[in-house]
Amino acid sequence: MNASTSSSSDWERFGELDPYWAVLTDEKFRAGKISPDSRREFFQSGEAHLEWVTEMVRVTVDPDFAPARAVDVGCGVGRVLVPLARRCRDTVGVDVASSMLREAKKNLADAGVSAELVPGDDDLTRVTGTFDFVHSYIVFQHVPPSRGEKICAALLAKLRPAGVAALHFSYRTPLTPRQRALRWGRLKTRLLGPILNLLKRRPAATPYMELYEYDLVSVFEMFRAAGCPDLHLRFTDHGGLLGVFIVARRNG
């Protein structure tokens, strides 16, 4: 089992077992614990994030930002996709886990909005057309950089002239040397994960949430190569997981 297959199967399991917690790792979003109030809070956080992104875009690259066609890569259960669908004429949600897409479909219907839901791969082969806005947040940090850079390049290639990209990348993880060694072992030896789960008194099939660091020089070069010469960054810190949220506009 290679890293790509392992990662995809883990996220499929997360979507089946604990989809909301897998998106926002707070105990109040755990399966069996999530209440109507915390569910509303979950989706309100997506609204707040999109408002923050919209303001950042308007201040930095496009004061008239109002995209007609948008894509959210790593859409999960629709935390950001739902508010994005309210604002855009056409919206596409992409995720590697069909279980996540099924939950996103329910949430879109509950919200009274629609979006195209597409299974993801490293080349985004099922994502058709071009977009005014491409977005991904707290997603690439769970994707090996060798794969994530391919996804990023494919995504930026779908950006229309004068379109806006808003993408998030981690560059430093809080993993200890021991945790890094165990992560490497999990990805290289398919039996290690189940063994570690059993030692921790968890079901053997409990999925594993990967964390990765990106070389920001490589990320910046992808934006430059895609015709996005000016990058605007905001630093992020999720419990010691350090990242950057990048907003850029493609040359028109």
Phi, psi and omega in degrees: 000121180274174183299324181296312180294317181298313180299315181297317181291325176298316181288331173298318178293318177303317180296329179281322190260319190207060192293324184283320176297324180295333178278312177233107188280070174238137186302333181290349178257009178295144174301134182089343179247336186296127182257168175304322179293315181290331175295316176299319178299321178303309183284331174295328177295327175292319175301314182296319178298314183293325175298317179298316179297315181301316179296318179299316179298315183293327180283327189259318189231336185206096182296342181254023185304118177203077187295145177266325182229125187224155176227138176244112182267128188079044189290342180057227183274001175104020183305315178262332182298319181299307177295330177295321179294333177290334188261341188244152178292316179230132182224140179235132174248132183238134175207148181285341185256120178295331178295322176293318181296324177297318179291322177298321179300317178296318183290325175296316180296318179298327181275352179075028179232169181228153176203152174280131181249127191230131173295138183263149168220177188294337181256004181050044187294336182264001177267112186255154176081188180238169191223149171281336186213126174240135189220144171202132183221136184045046181237307183301335180297342179259006184244130176306136183306325179301328176272317184299324180292326175295317180296316180299314180298318179295324180291314180295331178293340180267006181275128179290157172306134184072006175284164186243135173250138176225101189230146184243135178224142174270149177230352174210126180257156179274018184287138174281165176305322178296317179296322178296319179296318179293322178299314179301316180296319178300319184283334182266333184234110188294339181276342185294319181302307178301322179296315179296322178298316180294322178297331179267012179061039175244157175304142184302328184272010178303126183289163183244130179264109182283151173228134183225154176253140178252146172280109186294333176299317178296320178296313180300321181295326178296319177296316180300314181296334180274003179085028177245088190282337184242120180250141178237124190243144167232130180282147178233153178216107178251087179060038181095349174276106186268140182209180175228139173256121188249129173244131180211153177243133178286145177304138181273000000 
